[in-house]
Amino acid sequence: MTRPIQVFSTCPPSVAAGRTTAIESGPAYRTRVIEVARWSEAVGCEGILVYTDNRLVDPWLTAQLIIEATERLCPLVAVQPAYMHPYAVAKMVATLGHFYQRRIYLNMVAGGFKRDLEALNDFTLHDERYTRLIEYSRMIKELAEHSSQNARLSRRGTYYLVEGLKLSPRLPPELVPELFVSGSSEAGMSAAAALDATIVQYPRPVHEYSQQILPPNQKRGIRVGIIARDTSEEAWHVAEERFPPDRRGEIAHSLAMKTSDSRWHHDLSERPAAKDDPDSPYWLRPFRSYQTFCPYLVGSYERVAKEIARYVAAGFRRYILDIPPSEFELLSARRALEAGERAAA
C-alpha cells in the first residue's frame, strides 16, 4: 500500500523575501508566527518548516514558540553545520523532547548563499559541504539513538570527534528526529541517500518526471506554493494580485543568484519562461521576482489536483507549502493536495 502524503507548512521568516534588512518588530512577528502555527495545526499539517540564515531570528527559539502555541504540530528546523556543533543540535532536540514530548524534524542544509558562510570564515566548497553534512547528521542521529538506549557515543570523523559522549536528557525512541536534506545536486541527493533522509527539492514541471525510474525506497519531498479556487480564472486572479510583476524584485533575484552556488536556484532561474503547455498550473514569477522561494501551482482545484496526482505518482510524498497569507489559503492548498492524493490512488 502506498504511504500517504505528509504536509508541512512554512513559518514566516523575520525578514521578508527579497530584503536584507527591516526585520519585523518582535511582538508583531511573534504574534504572526503563533497565528501561522495554529492555522497549520488546524488544517492538519504534520509540521512547519522554520528557516535559518544569517539574517533571521534563531530557529530553535522560534521552534519552542511554535510548540508552546500548539498541541501537536512538529517543527521542521533548518540546521546549518556552520552554526553549531552536532552535539548542540542533539541537545536542543533532547531538551525540547523532554519539555514537551514533541518530535522535532531536522531539515539539513549545506548552505546556498556563499556570503553567509564566508562571513563565518567557512570557505568549504559545495560538494564538500554535503560530505560534511553526512558526518554531521549521522552524529546527531547517533547521539539521539544512543541516548534512547542510555549509551555513550565515540566517533572519530574527518570533521568531528567525540569520545564517550552521552546525550542528556534521555530521548525516547519515538522522539528521535527524522532527517530531511535540501538539495537538487548530485551531491545533495547522494547525501540524502546516505542518511536515509527525505530529499527536499524545488519541483520542475511534473511532465519532466514521467520518464524517471526512482529507487523504490527513496523518500522524496517538494517545496511548492498552491493557489487553488473553484475556477482557474479565479485562482489566477488571486495569484496576479498576490504576486504582481516586480522589476526591482527580478533584479534582486538576479543579484542573489550570482552569490549562490545552489543547484536548484540556478535550475529554476535558467528555466525558459514560456510554457510548453498553456494549461499548465506551474508558475515561476513569484520565485523569479524574489517574492518567495519556490514554484507555484495555480488553477482550479480539479486542475491543481490533477498535477499533484502526477507528482504523487512520481514518488513525492512530502509537501512543504509556502508561507500562508491566511488560514483560508492554507486550507485551500490542503484541499487540493488531498484531492490530488485521492486521484493518484
BELRABEL-V97634 format. One record per run of one state. SS is the DSSP state (alpha for helix, beta for strand, coil for the rest). FROM is the first residue (numbers start at 0). LEN is the number of residues. If there is no record, write none. Layout:
ss & from & len
SS & FROM & LEN
SS & FROM & LEN
This chain:
ss & from & len
coil & 0 & 5
beta & 5 & 5
coil & 10 & 15
alpha & 25 & 17
coil & 42 & 4
beta & 46 & 4
coil & 50 & 8
alpha & 58 & 11
coil & 69 & 4
beta & 73 & 7
coil & 80 & 5
alpha & 85 & 15
coil & 100 & 4
beta & 104 & 5
coil & 109 & 3
beta & 112 & 1
alpha & 113 & 5
coil & 118 & 7
alpha & 125 & 23
coil & 148 & 4
beta & 152 & 4
coil & 156 & 4
beta & 160 & 5
coil & 165 & 7
alpha & 172 & 3
coil & 175 & 2
beta & 177 & 5
coil & 182 & 3
alpha & 185 & 10
coil & 195 & 2
beta & 197 & 5
coil & 202 & 3
alpha & 205 & 4
coil & 209 & 10
beta & 219 & 10
coil & 229 & 2
alpha & 231 & 11
coil & 242 & 4
alpha & 246 & 12
coil & 258 & 1
beta & 259 & 1
coil & 260 & 2
alpha & 262 & 8
coil & 270 & 11
beta & 281 & 2
coil & 283 & 1
alpha & 284 & 4
coil & 288 & 7
beta & 295 & 5
alpha & 300 & 13
coil & 313 & 2
beta & 315 & 6
coil & 321 & 5
alpha & 326 & 18
coil & 344 & 1
